């Protein structure tokens, strides 16, 4: 496996979370500020860009989005792949 195909497996394109942030007028900083857990701006940016994240990281981003929007999204609403 070459480096290009390995990178292709990790980068999955823009994810639905990116659109949800836009629709709610939120930025990565808003999720970091709303979170009660250790999440970083980089984690949110990777989530939006489609970098494959662990289930643990996906869950942290999901909980932060739910806190920031006061809604109840599921992982399937944010990501179009499974870890």
N, C-alpha and C positions, 0 to 999 in steps of 0.2 A: 504494500500500500504506500503510495507516495504522499507527500505533504499536502498536495492539492485535494486529494480525495479525503484525507483525514480532516482537513479544515471544512470541507463540504458537509461532512457528517455532523460537525459541531455547530455550524452556522446555518440556521434553519429559516432565515428571512424574518422580516418584520412580523411580530406577533400581535394578536388581538389586544393585548394589554396596552400597546402603544396608542391604538385608537381610543380605548377606554379613558386613558389619561387625557387625551385631547378633548374628548367629549365632556369630561368633567372639569376641564380647565386646570388640571394638575400637572406638576412637574415631578421629577425624581426627588427633589428636596422635600416636597409635600409628603411623599410616602415615608421618607427617612424620618421626618419630624413626627409623623403620626404613629410610627411603629413603636411598640413597647419592647421590641427585640433588637438584636444587633443586625441591622441591615445597612448597606452602604449605597451611595449614589451609583457606584460601579455595578452593584448587583442589579439595580433597577435598569440601568442602561443596557446591561447584557440581556436582561429579560426582554426588553423592548426590541432589541436588535435581532433576537432569535438565537442567541448563544445558548447552547444546551445547558440547562441548569439541573442541579440535583433536586430531588423531590423536596428535601428540606429547605433549600433556598427558594424554590417555587412557592412553598407553603408560607414562608416568611413574607414574601412579596404579596401573596394573596391576602394574608391577614392585614398587612399594612394598607392595601388598597381598600379593603372592607372597612377599616377604621376611618380612613380619609374620606370615603364617600358615604359612609353610614348605610351601605348596602350589603347584600350578601351574595357576592360572586363566588363561582366555583373555579377550580383549576382549569376546567374545560373552557371557561369564558375568557381566560387570560392567555392560555397557551394552546397551540394546535399540534402539540406532540406530547408524548409521555417520556419520562426519564428512562 
